[in-house]
Amino acid sequence: MIPRYARDEMSAIWSPENRYKKWLEIEILVCEALAKRGEIPLSALENIKTKAGFDAGRIDEIEKTMKHDVVAFLTCVTERVGEDGRFLHLGLTSSDILDTSLALLLRDAAEILLTDVDRMLAALKEKAMLHKDTLMIGRSHGIHAEPITFGLKMGIWHQEMARNRERLLRAKETISTGKISGAVGTFSFIHPSVEEYVCRQLGLKPAPISSQIVQRDRHAEYFTTLAIIASSIDKFSQEIRLLQRTEVREAEEFFSAGQKGSSAMPHKRNPVLSENLSGLSRL
């Protein structure tokens, strides 16, 4: 993520420490399910739950030699757990951990985005009502057409974001899918009840059927939804930038006390927030 623009709560989700935390959570849940089935000793489960941990720096160090992130992670955890570490990852393949944890991270990120969309909807509704009688010129092809109100424009944006919210809810539901079915998804070395248990504990749905991986159309839907939302934000930002042009000056984004628009021209009040939004929406 780009530190200049990343928010703390979103950066925390995608940090290496949080990713490894999710990996460990999944591994321990698998051990719980296996212990319930009598496939690993209860004493081993308790030892794993007590001693399991990791150090991100140590994982990086191990990975330099092993060239495999999940094996490096498991090696690091086993260094703390000891002999019972042999029960970790039993019957699993790396993608069981990677794809199931990715579902958790994307779901958590969607929760933040849904909160943001709700705040945006509230702000747009407020502006629509406040400016329901604020006259402005309507345009088509960028040319003066008939009068409208600024409230109408805000109302249109509000409805677009309401549709985006529904899209994001659907994408969150689609991506909230886990896989604990082992190599190539055949359950050859792990019972389907383990997948059911782990996914239930994580608040995910088991994939109805999978290969080595959770099928990527789910991820495509999620990121396509983000792209549609970003296109809306870019549209809104571009409109603000156009309306703030010196020769138009029909609307202006907030300009805070002490803010500067130029190192050489003190009269400048640049739409920098809208410019940032336009740029970031295209990444």
PyMOL commands that set and color helices and strands:
alter all, ss='L'
color gray80, all
select helices_A, chain A and resi 8-13+16-36+42-51+56-66+69-81+83-87+94-130+150-175+183-185+192-202+217-243+272-281
alter helices_A, ss='H'
color red, helices_A
select strands_A, chain A and resi 135-140+143-149+177-178+205-206
alter strands_A, ss='S'
color yellow, strands_A
deselect
rebuild
show_as cartoon
